[in-house]
Amino acid sequence: MADGPPGPPPKRARAFLAAFPDAASAARGPAALQPELLVGFDPVRQLVRRLAERYGHLADFAADAYGGRCVGVRWRAEAFLPVPPRSAAAHGVLPCVLTTTAARSAAPPACVPNIVQVLAEMADIGEGLVCDVVAAPSCRRMA
């Protein structure tokens, strides 16, 4: 180890110190500076929260809290059962057409989620953060 005072801080640190001098940080306090410094800001966590608020009825969402680069989406099986259409979700559904005329006349119209539309909306919600949307094949086979 070299004797003497340490060298100057790296250029990034000098820019930070110039932006927040000791007098300003002491006068305003750390709590007032926290929003400006983005301490605790986690855009992936916010994205997962927004996706769960909007599409929690269709899927479960998860992300690696330790710096992972992917957000996992696990579709709920019950979300794909045909249900009567709702006006609030009409933009993200596909109509189910029954094949027999007797069943078609007896049953009310039914819809299932339009996965392509939902994935496109998820990408729009994460604009600037989402680079790509990939639909991975299921690891389980349908019986």
URVEN-V170232 format. One record per residue. RES is the residue in three letters. PHI is phi in whole degrees, 0 to 359 (NA if undefined). BURIAL is # if it has 16 or more other ideal C-beta (glycine too) atoms within 10 Angstrom, else .. D_FIRST is the distance of its C-alpha to the first C-alpha in whole Angstrom. Layout:
BEGIN
res=RES phi=PHI burial=BURIAL d_first=D_FIRST
res=RES phi=PHI burial=BURIAL d_first=D_FIRST
END
This chain:
BEGIN
res=MET phi=NA burial=. d_first=0
res=ALA phi=276 burial=. d_first=4
res=ASP phi=276 burial=. d_first=7
res=GLY phi=114 burial=. d_first=9
res=PRO phi=289 burial=. d_first=11
res=PRO phi=293 burial=. d_first=10
res=GLY phi=288 burial=. d_first=13
res=PRO phi=294 burial=. d_first=16
res=PRO phi=292 burial=. d_first=17
res=PRO phi=300 burial=. d_first=19
res=LYS phi=302 burial=. d_first=22
res=ARG phi=300 burial=. d_first=24
res=ALA phi=294 burial=. d_first=22
res=ARG phi=295 burial=. d_first=23
res=ALA phi=295 burial=. d_first=27
res=PHE phi=296 burial=. d_first=27
res=LEU phi=294 burial=. d_first=26
res=ALA phi=290 burial=. d_first=28
res=ALA phi=286 burial=. d_first=31
res=PHE phi=232 burial=. d_first=30
res=PRO phi=294 burial=. d_first=29
res=ASP phi=304 burial=. d_first=29
res=ALA phi=297 burial=. d_first=32
res=ALA phi=291 burial=. d_first=34
res=SER phi=290 burial=. d_first=32
res=ALA phi=289 burial=. d_first=33
res=ALA phi=288 burial=. d_first=36
res=ARG phi=271 burial=. d_first=37
res=GLY phi=87 burial=. d_first=35
res=PRO phi=294 burial=. d_first=33
res=ALA phi=294 burial=. d_first=37
res=ALA phi=286 burial=. d_first=38
res=LEU phi=276 burial=. d_first=35
res=GLN phi=303 burial=. d_first=35
res=PRO phi=296 burial=. d_first=38
res=GLU phi=287 burial=. d_first=36
res=LEU phi=270 burial=. d_first=33
res=LEU phi=61 burial=. d_first=35
res=VAL phi=290 burial=. d_first=33
res=GLY phi=82 burial=. d_first=35
res=PHE phi=284 burial=. d_first=37
res=ASP phi=231 burial=. d_first=37
res=PRO phi=295 burial=. d_first=40
res=VAL phi=292 burial=# d_first=41
res=ARG phi=298 burial=. d_first=42
res=GLN phi=294 burial=. d_first=44
res=LEU phi=297 burial=# d_first=45
res=VAL phi=299 burial=# d_first=46
res=ARG phi=297 burial=. d_first=48
res=ARG phi=295 burial=. d_first=50
res=LEU phi=295 burial=# d_first=51
res=ALA phi=293 burial=. d_first=52
res=GLU phi=296 burial=. d_first=54
res=ARG phi=278 burial=. d_first=56
res=TYR phi=238 burial=# d_first=56
res=GLY phi=298 burial=. d_first=56
res=HIS phi=284 burial=. d_first=59
res=LEU phi=258 burial=# d_first=59
res=ALA phi=206 burial=# d_first=55
res=ASP phi=254 burial=. d_first=52
res=PHE phi=238 burial=# d_first=49
res=ALA phi=210 burial=. d_first=45
res=ALA phi=217 burial=# d_first=42
res=ASP phi=286 burial=. d_first=38
res=ALA phi=285 burial=. d_first=37
res=TYR phi=251 burial=. d_first=33
res=GLY phi=97 burial=. d_first=33
res=GLY phi=294 burial=. d_first=36
res=ARG phi=252 burial=. d_first=38
res=CYS phi=235 burial=. d_first=42
res=VAL phi=246 burial=# d_first=44
res=GLY phi=272 burial=. d_first=47
res=VAL phi=235 burial=# d_first=50
res=ARG phi=247 burial=. d_first=53
res=TRP phi=289 burial=# d_first=56
res=ARG phi=275 burial=. d_first=59
res=ALA phi=298 burial=. d_first=62
res=GLU phi=292 burial=. d_first=64
res=ALA phi=288 burial=. d_first=63
res=PHE phi=258 burial=. d_first=65
res=LEU phi=280 burial=. d_first=68
res=PRO phi=299 burial=# d_first=71
res=VAL phi=228 burial=# d_first=71
res=PRO phi=298 burial=. d_first=74
res=PRO phi=292 burial=. d_first=72
res=ARG phi=245 burial=. d_first=71
res=SER phi=293 burial=. d_first=71
res=ALA phi=290 burial=. d_first=67
res=ALA phi=247 burial=. d_first=66
res=ALA phi=294 burial=. d_first=68
res=HIS phi=285 burial=. d_first=66
res=GLY phi=241 burial=# d_first=64
res=VAL phi=231 burial=# d_first=67
res=LEU phi=242 burial=. d_first=69
res=PRO phi=287 burial=. d_first=73
res=CYS phi=263 burial=. d_first=74
res=VAL phi=249 burial=. d_first=77
res=LEU phi=280 burial=. d_first=79
res=THR phi=276 burial=. d_first=81
res=THR phi=266 burial=. d_first=85
res=THR phi=291 burial=. d_first=87
res=ALA phi=293 burial=. d_first=88
res=ALA phi=291 burial=. d_first=84
res=ARG phi=293 burial=. d_first=83
res=SER phi=282 burial=. d_first=86
res=ALA phi=276 burial=. d_first=86
res=ALA phi=266 burial=. d_first=82
res=PRO phi=288 burial=. d_first=80
res=PRO phi=298 burial=. d_first=78
res=ALA phi=226 burial=. d_first=74
res=CYS phi=223 burial=# d_first=71
res=VAL phi=232 burial=. d_first=68
res=PRO phi=297 burial=# d_first=64
res=ASN phi=270 burial=# d_first=64
res=ILE phi=297 burial=# d_first=60
res=VAL phi=298 burial=. d_first=60
res=GLN phi=295 burial=. d_first=60
res=VAL phi=296 burial=# d_first=58
res=LEU phi=296 burial=. d_first=55
res=ALA phi=295 burial=. d_first=56
res=GLU phi=293 burial=# d_first=56
res=MET phi=297 burial=# d_first=52
res=ALA phi=294 burial=. d_first=51
res=ASP phi=294 burial=. d_first=52
res=ILE phi=297 burial=. d_first=51
res=GLY phi=266 burial=# d_first=47
res=GLU phi=305 burial=. d_first=48
res=GLY phi=90 burial=. d_first=44
res=LEU phi=247 burial=. d_first=43
res=VAL phi=271 burial=. d_first=45
res=CYS phi=268 burial=. d_first=45
res=ASP phi=205 burial=. d_first=47
res=VAL phi=243 burial=. d_first=50
res=VAL phi=235 burial=. d_first=50
res=ALA phi=266 burial=. d_first=53
res=ALA phi=279 burial=. d_first=52
res=PRO phi=292 burial=. d_first=55
res=SER phi=289 burial=. d_first=56
res=CYS phi=274 burial=. d_first=55
res=ARG phi=255 burial=. d_first=58
res=ARG phi=268 burial=. d_first=61
res=MET phi=287 burial=. d_first=64
res=ALA phi=267 burial=. d_first=67
END
